[in-house]
Amino acid sequence: MSRCPLNAIIAYMAKPLIKLNPFSRGGMGYFDLSREPLYMLVFLLPLIVFYEVALYFAYIDEHSNNIQIKAHDNLVRFLEYFDMPPTQGLGLGGIVIISILLLWHIINAQKWTIKFRVIVYMAIESVLLAIPLLIFGAFLGGLVASTNDSSIGNLMPYEKLAVSIGAGLYEELVFRMIIIGFVHTVVCGIFKQSDRSGIIVGVLVSAVIFALYHDLPDTGSLSALTLFFIFSAGIYLGILYVSRGFGIVAATHAAYDVVATIYLASIAT
């Protein structure tokens, strides 16, 4: 099996690692187009804008609830060490996603045309792919394992939507795009292992870190069942990332969280 070059990290971060298109009959079908960076960018751009705008207004409104997810909050805190005002750092996560996808599209030298029916199909696919995760979460514990945050029920509807979208975007940016891409590159480029080994190790490492991340800052606060669910969800989302790309996995994560937060809110009331 061929080895993967170290300088291909951008490719591993921006695009899926497994090529799968069972319905293509020559040319680029839906399964190919939906994994292209321009399609992912157009698909995710409304979600990025919505979350960043909601986050900005929540930040400047002292009476608003905190809707910033931990992954995004840690990024802003990191920027404060470089004397960057927090309000400027808020949009950096969105800029990172847009820049990676845009850069990869430019490197590919592909056309700047979009078939908008593909964007619609991507939305439908993401919702359908969230269903197995919802069923598994309900089986393990009524979806409570998804967030374990009782404050969710106190959020306004648009705030619940913003939190769900933010988790889908920025947790997938960190735990799938960056961590899987990095681990895959290290395993293949430095340790000279096969491409398949890089994928398997990357998915497993990202799932472990994903579960541990949700147990912070109060380590030990989550039950073993909850950690198992989050780890399993990390495996599932990792498989989606390497097979279907960042756009689909981010939207699937967001779709799951939207349903989970609504369910948690109904319990709280």
C-alpha positions as a printed NumPy array, in Angstrom:
array([[  0.   ,   0.   ,   0.   ],
       [  1.311,   3.446,  -0.886],
       [  2.721,   5.83 ,   1.707],
       [  1.422,   9.353,   2.197],
       [  3.818,  12.328,   1.877],
       [  4.341,  14.659,   4.799],
       [  3.668,  17.771,   2.722],
       [  0.133,  16.575,   1.94 ],
       [ -1.278,  17.67 ,   5.322],
       [ -3.511,  20.328,   3.767],
       [ -5.065,  17.728,   1.511],
       [ -5.739,  15.418,   4.444],
       [ -7.237,  18.252,   6.469],
       [ -9.474,  19.69 ,   3.781],
       [-10.676,  16.587,   1.965],
       [-11.883,  13.106,   2.936],
       [ -9.26 ,  10.375,   3.051],
       [-11.427,   7.561,   1.688],
       [-12.746,   7.801,  -1.853],
       [-16.239,   6.362,  -2.046],
       [-18.65 ,   6.981,  -4.904],
       [-20.826,   3.929,  -5.621],
       [-23.243,   5.845,  -7.859],
       [-20.81 ,   7.595, -10.201],
       [-20.854,   6.591, -13.849],
       [-18.04 ,   8.739, -15.151],
       [-17.502,  12.394, -14.397],
       [-18.196,  13.892, -10.972],
       [-21.41 ,  12.813,  -9.302],
       [-22.943,  13.95 ,  -6.035],
       [-20.594,  11.911,  -3.83 ],
       [-17.608,  13.554,  -5.514],
       [-18.948,  17.096,  -5.667],
       [-20.142,  17.115,  -2.056],
       [-16.55 ,  16.461,  -0.939],
       [-15.1  ,  19.295,  -2.993],
       [-13.902,  22.285,  -0.905],
       [-15.974,  24.86 ,  -2.79 ],
       [-19.163,  22.911,  -2.196],
       [-18.286,  22.438,   1.459],
       [-17.607,  26.166,   1.754],
       [-20.897,  27.219,   0.154],
       [-22.776,  24.629,   2.207],
       [-21.273,  25.684,   5.547],
       [-21.012,  29.436,   4.977],
       [-24.554,  30.25 ,   6.218],
       [-23.886,  28.225,   9.37 ],
       [-20.566,  29.982,   9.969],
       [-22.096,  33.428,   9.512],
       [-25.079,  32.643,  11.745],
       [-22.948,  31.361,  14.609],
       [-20.365,  34.137,  14.432],
       [-23.025,  36.873,  14.315],
       [-24.963,  35.284,  17.209],
       [-21.742,  34.933,  19.183],
       [-20.751,  38.548,  18.604],
       [-24.099,  39.932,  19.771],
       [-24.081,  37.577,  22.768],
       [-20.623,  38.895,  23.66 ],
       [-21.57 ,  42.575,  23.538],
       [-24.913,  42.045,  25.29 ],
       [-24.248,  41.747,  29.022],
       [-27.731,  40.282,  29.566],
       [-27.27 ,  37.528,  26.996],
       [-26.468,  33.896,  27.828],
       [-23.029,  32.5  ,  27.065],
       [-23.321,  30.536,  23.819],
       [-19.62 ,  30.143,  23.129],
       [-18.523,  26.522,  22.927],
       [-15.31 ,  25.464,  24.689],
       [-13.331,  24.872,  21.492],
       [-14.067,  28.397,  20.31 ],
       [-13.544,  29.903,  23.761],
       [-10.101,  28.322,  24.096],
       [ -9.134,  29.76 ,  20.72 ],
       [-10.144,  33.267,  21.811],
       [ -8.284,  32.917,  25.115],
       [ -5.179,  31.853,  23.207],
       [ -5.385,  34.99 ,  21.075],
       [ -5.615,  37.185,  24.156],
       [ -2.019,  36.238,  24.964],
       [ -1.063,  38.116,  21.808],
       [ -3.033,  41.204,  22.882],
       [ -5.766,  40.591,  20.309],
       [ -9.088,  42.06 ,  21.487],
       [-11.622,  39.26 ,  22.194],
       [-14.165,  40.731,  19.788],
       [-11.655,  40.334,  16.944],
       [-10.782,  36.805,  17.971],
       [-14.413,  35.693,  17.948],
       [-14.509,  35.417,  14.164],
       [-11.191,  33.645,  13.777],
       [-12.653,  30.132,  13.831],
       [-14.863,  30.955,  10.876],
       [-11.943,  32.576,   9.083],
       [ -9.851,  29.416,   9.592],
       [-12.538,  27.164,   8.091],
       [-13.149,  29.487,   5.153],
       [ -9.426,  29.961,   4.517],
       [ -8.628,  26.222,   4.498],
       [-11.454,  25.349,   2.124],
       [-10.806,  28.331,  -0.111],
       [ -7.07 ,  27.66 ,  -0.258],
       [ -7.623,  24.028,  -1.148],
       [-10.043,  24.978,  -3.909],
       [ -7.505,  27.406,  -5.348],
       [ -4.718,  24.808,  -5.163],
       [ -6.962,  22.362,  -7.036],
       [ -7.491,  25.008,  -9.749],
       [-11.098,  23.935, -10.108],
       [-14.045,  25.807, -11.577],
       [-15.922,  28.401,  -9.54 ],
       [-19.324,  27.043, -10.523],
       [-21.821,  25.416,  -8.165],
       [-24.731,  23.065,  -8.728],
       [-27.061,  24.205,  -5.976],
       [-29.027,  20.971,  -5.964],
       [-25.88 ,  19.368,  -4.529],
       [-26.064,  21.779,  -1.571],
       [-29.676,  20.711,  -0.977],
       [-28.716,  17.044,  -1.134],
       [-25.885,  17.679,   1.341],
       [-28.365,  19.147,   3.823],
       [-30.674,  16.141,   3.44 ],
       [-27.798,  13.682,   3.777],
       [-26.524,  15.407,   6.928],
       [-29.929,  15.158,   8.61 ],
       [-30.259,  11.49 ,   7.65 ],
       [-26.763,  10.703,   8.942],
       [-27.63 ,  12.275,  12.297],
       [-30.433,   9.743,  12.83 ],
       [-28.21 ,   6.743,  13.781],
       [-26.413,   8.911,  16.336],
       [-29.741,  10.097,  17.751],
       [-31.011,   6.541,  18.04 ],
       [-27.807,   5.389,  19.732],
       [-27.878,   8.343,  22.123],
       [-31.536,   7.714,  22.97 ],
       [-30.797,   4.032,  23.579],
       [-27.955,   4.824,  25.987],
       [-29.646,   7.538,  27.962],
       [-32.222,   9.748,  26.345],
       [-29.681,  11.915,  24.502],
       [-28.505,  13.343,  27.834],
       [-25.022,  12.116,  27.05 ],
       [-24.826,  14.568,  24.173],
       [-24.074,  17.633,  26.265],
       [-24.586,  16.94 ,  29.971],
       [-25.254,  20.667,  30.395],
       [-28.411,  21.592,  32.307],
       [-28.004,  25.253,  31.32 ],
       [-29.039,  24.366,  27.75 ],
       [-32.68 ,  24.46 ,  28.77 ],
       [-32.358,  28.108,  29.824],
       [-31.224,  29.307,  26.403],
       [-33.428,  31.111,  23.917],
       [-34.352,  29.118,  20.782],
       [-31.879,  30.989,  18.567],
       [-29.196,  30.503,  21.226],
       [-29.807,  26.735,  21.256],
       [-29.491,  26.757,  17.471],
       [-26.284,  28.798,  17.645],
       [-24.709,  26.475,  20.237],
       [-25.583,  23.423,  18.125],
       [-24.169,  24.946,  14.955],
       [-21.049,  26.158,  16.751],
       [-20.357,  22.684,  18.147],
       [-20.799,  21.13 ,  14.725],
       [-18.439,  23.579,  13.058],
       [-15.651,  24.097,  15.55 ],
       [-15.521,  20.732,  17.275],
       [-15.296,  19.1  ,  13.843],
       [-12.651,  21.643,  12.825],
       [-10.499,  20.716,  15.837],
       [-11.21 ,  17.029,  16.411],
       [-11.686,  15.789,  12.871],
       [-10.081,  18.159,  10.372],
       [ -7.025,  19.181,  12.412],
       [ -6.39 ,  16.182,  14.69 ],
       [ -7.127,  13.439,  12.152],
       [ -5.182,  15.325,   9.496],
       [ -2.225,  15.806,  11.827],
       [ -2.171,  12.231,  13.169],
       [ -2.594,  10.811,   9.666],
       [  0.357,  12.862,   8.439],
       [  2.567,  11.848,  11.381],
       [  1.734,   8.144,  11.087],
       [  2.233,   8.055,   7.315],
       [  4.867,  10.725,   6.752],
       [  7.123,  10.264,   9.777],
       [  6.554,   6.647,  10.822],
       [  6.111,   5.491,   7.199],
       [  2.979,   3.463,   7.897],
       [  0.239,   2.746,   5.398],
       [ -2.519,   5.164,   4.504],
       [ -5.065,   2.834,   6.13 ],
       [ -3.078,   2.79 ,   9.38 ],
       [ -2.971,   6.584,   9.371],
       [ -6.737,   6.747,   8.985],
       [ -7.475,   4.203,  11.732],
       [ -5.066,   5.747,  14.236],
       [ -6.284,   9.257,  13.399],
       [ -9.939,   8.36 ,  13.953],
       [ -9.192,   6.546,  17.236],
       [ -6.951,   9.294,  18.637],
       [ -9.436,  12.01 ,  17.72 ],
       [-12.296,  10.065,  19.358],
       [-10.34 ,   9.62 ,  22.606],
       [ -9.405,  13.31 ,  22.751],
       [-12.983,  14.231,  21.84 ],
       [-14.326,  12.275,  24.833],
       [-11.712,  13.647,  27.245],
       [-12.401,  17.194,  26.049],
       [-16.044,  16.921,  27.081],
       [-14.972,  15.889,  30.581],
       [-13.143,  19.196,  31.109],
       [-12.698,  21.359,  33.112],
       [-14.192,  19.157,  35.89 ],
       [-12.425,  15.877,  35.213],
       [-14.453,  12.907,  36.407],
       [-17.771,  14.739,  36.212],
       [-19.072,  12.546,  33.388],
       [-20.217,   8.98 ,  33.896],
       [-18.525,   6.057,  32.172],
       [-21.642,   5.609,  30.019],
       [-21.54 ,   9.233,  28.901],
       [-17.843,   9.011,  28.041],
       [-18.515,   5.812,  26.104],
       [-21.258,   7.537,  24.14 ],
       [-19.044,  10.537,  23.318],
       [-16.162,   8.248,  22.312],
       [-18.51 ,   6.202,  20.104],
       [-19.895,   9.397,  18.585],
       [-16.308,  10.464,  17.902],
       [-15.661,   7.198,  16.053],
       [-18.84 ,   7.642,  14.011],
       [-18.07 ,  11.261,  13.151],
       [-14.478,  10.337,  12.345],
       [-15.645,   7.708,   9.876],
       [-17.995,  10.254,   8.324],
       [-15.155,  12.752,   8.04 ],
       [-12.755,  10.424,   6.253],
       [-15.468,   9.075,   3.938],
       [-17.766,  12.065,   3.347],
       [-15.668,  15.122,   4.162],
       [-15.779,  18.074,   6.523],
       [-18.986,  19.635,   5.19 ],
       [-21.165,  16.598,   5.794],
       [-19.692,  15.719,   9.193],
       [-19.973,  19.29 ,  10.526],
       [-23.614,  19.555,   9.453],
       [-24.401,  16.07 ,  10.791],
       [-22.913,  17.021,  14.169],
       [-24.916,  20.255,  14.163],
       [-28.148,  18.457,  13.211],
       [-27.668,  15.989,  16.055],
       [-27.025,  18.777,  18.552],
       [-30.095,  20.73 ,  17.426],
       [-32.348,  17.753,  18.187],
       [-30.47 ,  16.953,  21.411],
       [-30.758,  20.494,  22.781],
       [-34.468,  20.612,  21.978],
       [-34.923,  17.281,  23.763],
       [-32.968,  18.488,  26.778],
       [-34.99 ,  21.694,  26.854],
       [-38.218,  19.678,  26.88 ],
       [-36.925,  17.679,  29.869],
       [-35.986,  20.869,  31.702],
       [-39.482,  22.255,  31.271]])
